[in-house]
Amino acid sequence: MDTIVRLKVKKDIDNKQHKALLELKGNIIAKGFTDIIHISDEGEEFHINSFTTLSGQSAALYEYMAAFLEEKALRDLVTLL
């Protein structure tokens, strides 16, 4: 069964943060956690990034995302919903 993952991402970010977020999304796809990430608006301040992953991969995905967000200092910009 698939698990839906949703990330709430601030819109007001600098170029370095934007590049890091693109790297995160690219890595999520390259590592095979998902095939596509959907982006939608949530008001003027946030985007919602959503995608599905296999339930068996969700723990590894959450662990990877937490480490990446910590390493790139993006914890204040991205919230896991």
Secondary structure by P-SEA (a helix, b strand, c coil): cbbbbbbbbbccccaaaaaaaaaaaaaaaaaccccbbbbbbccccbbbbbbcccccaaaaaaaaaaaaaaaaccccccccc
